[in-house]
């Protein structure tokens, strides 16, 4: 429960937490959609460069210190962004720089902060903490946690939009930042625990332990360091899949109102699509997490590539009931399986001892993908005047990643 809540606390730094503010930032700071997407890309990409170090920090100092620090950092960044218009105006007057240039630079720094502390460290630590508390039941634990986080993420845009309606976009960011510092940081300090061993317990103590082949499925064959894991081709297959999903799903989420607007749909209709996607995602994540204790992960790898291709193909079609269904199914399945693979893959393949470092490197690729996604969609839209070609990008990438899996995932994972 604590790990799931920790991931939910990161929502202001996640793409769905930023997407509802995009149009307000464009209007308030006088930036174009390409400029705000580029600032988002640079800030997020920069944060990805130090995620591996953040994972090593987590391994050394534990979940409470790393998570509390990231929650406080996220809160401070949100409070700073709530005053972005006033701050950039003052800086522009003092330095003589153009307002647009000042706003662009400021948003790079702001996006770096919320993406590093929110999407990056707080998510990494909260998920990693839960994975360290389980072994033979790790997939089932991830399934339970996934129910809360998936529904929470799907409902987040509506909740944030309600906050904006009541207190404006500046007030909502300010209040959220204060809540993180005043309420969430103490919660993390009181509740978070790094591992059973740190509490004088054995892993899964008091839980009925599986025996036989099912128990073997949840445990790594051998513990590997980050350097050893890097030499495994399987790691790079999974990394490529998670990287591209982060790129593609983040781009869709970031530009969802623009995508639906180009199809003649309203903002309310755009935001509403996340609910049916979340229903499928929750089911896929729960079933996939449970099955990860029993079957090889490579089958979920292949299913995820198919789901990406389905969702991508839907974007190439005119919007109707068929394309909407394909889009919901593709993104729903992909999101659910992404949650499975991003949670259980690293401890299952490489053990718990160096989980922070290995998952930190994985998170750096995921963060980098999420940085490049919105920018790539905005550039394709600027060139072609529509988003249909982004669909073919998804289909082709899914086919290539699937082919790589066939070559390198022959052994059981």
BELDA-V401483 format. One record per helix or strand of 3 or more residues. SS is the DSSP state (H for helix, E for strand). FROM is the first residue (numbers start at 0). LEN is the number of residues. If there is no record, write none. Layout:
ss:from:len
SS:FROM:LEN
SS:FROM:LEN
This chain:
ss:from:len
H:1:12
H:14:5
H:21:8
H:32:16
H:50:11
H:62:19
H:83:12
H:98:35
H:137:54
H:196:3
H:212:5
H:225:5
H:232:22
H:255:7
H:266:26
H:297:18
H:320:30
H:354:30
H:387:21
